[in-house]
Amino acid sequence: MSRVYNFSAGPAVLPEEVLREAQEEMMDYRGCGMSVMEMSHRSKMFQNIIDEAEADIRELMGIPSNYKVLFLQGGASLQFAMIPMNLMKNRVADYIVTGQWAKKAYQEAQKYGKANKIASSEDKTFSYIPDCSDLPISPDADYVYICENNTIYGTKYKQLPNTKGKLLVADVSSCFLSEPVDVTKYGIIYGGVQKNIGPAGMVISIVRDDLITDDVLEGTPTMMKFKTHADAGSMYNTPNCYCIYMCGKVFKWLKKMGGLEVMKQRNEEKAKILYDFLDESKLFHGTVVPEDRSPMNVPFVTGNAELDAKFVKESKEAGFENLKGHRTVGGMRASIYNAMPKEGVEALVAFMKKFEEENL
Ligand SMILES: *Cc1c(COP(=O)(O)O)cnc(C)c1O
């Protein structure tokens, strides 16, 4: 067996320990004679798996009891519609557009009401986070929407926007569980799990109780109502059982590692190794303003498209996978989520140094 250093933005690297455990339990989960993949979601065995997963993420994030944790399907992208359908009582919402994912959410919301773009960083290819201290928040806005970590462009909010008392909704797909978070600052905090938590195919939406009602937009499908899933403990229909099981294992791994404060330190340490090198390199440079750099997704370029392509090719041959930047940005991107070990980042920097010497 040989494992590569996988810098994919998502689906992404998982902790080896978690993969091994899943492998051991594949044929016979804890003496029940079947895999979790084959198990009824109505069984006691599976109920324990989902209950433990929920308890563990609650503990990790310190989720207050007046928030529901929903394990849903359709990825983060379906939340782009589900959020306005459930929250747009006045049919008005304010969006801060800091990248492709925020833009997609903003465009989707326009189908359901008046979505206002109250700030954007598109003028400089989303390479920064706009000043959000005094935005023109709409008086009747049902919520203010952000994408907290911009997976493609590599920016992250270091401070939440001033929503002037309006509800904050955040997509945290690519920074989920990367650091401690104050859940009470959000009405909804949600993310697809395939970036920083588990396998693809599920989104975890953490929704404040008072936002879970039958008062949704007319015509909202049953499956798109938060209340449907909240009332049924995320099992209105068959959930993504295996993904819930894997996420549960990652939550246990995070607890064992010391929780989110420790993950934050580790992530900052890893990011610093890479950013420090980018700042001193004569060949490579980062594409984001330093104060808004993401600790999770690190885009960089040489400034020469041919050399970028050569780097991607040679890095792959050397065992560094998925370093090619997003098709809309070009260059390179290293996603260094929770499960990427520090050694992976150190090895990448060593490889970049060597490439620089050979190509400068
Ligand atoms: C990947 C990603 C999405 C889309 O997730 P899907 O699960 O593919 O729908 C949305 N938002 C952010 C920030 C992402 O990184």
The ligand as a Gaussian input file, in Angstrom:
#p B3LYP/6-31G(d) Opt

LIG

0 1
 C      -17.477000      22.562000      -2.293000
 C      -18.255000      23.718000      -1.799000
 C      -19.634000      23.848000      -2.046000
 C      -20.414000      22.855000      -2.878000
 O      -20.564000      21.662000      -2.216000
 P      -21.436000      20.471000      -2.844000
 O      -21.494000      19.526000      -1.714000
 O      -20.701000      19.978000      -4.036000
 O      -22.763000      21.031000      -3.195000
 C      -20.280000      24.932000      -1.506000
 N      -19.639000      25.838000      -0.765000
 C      -18.319000      25.761000      -0.523000
 C      -17.663000      26.797000       0.310000
 C      -17.598000      24.699000      -1.020000
 O      -16.276000      24.620000      -0.776000

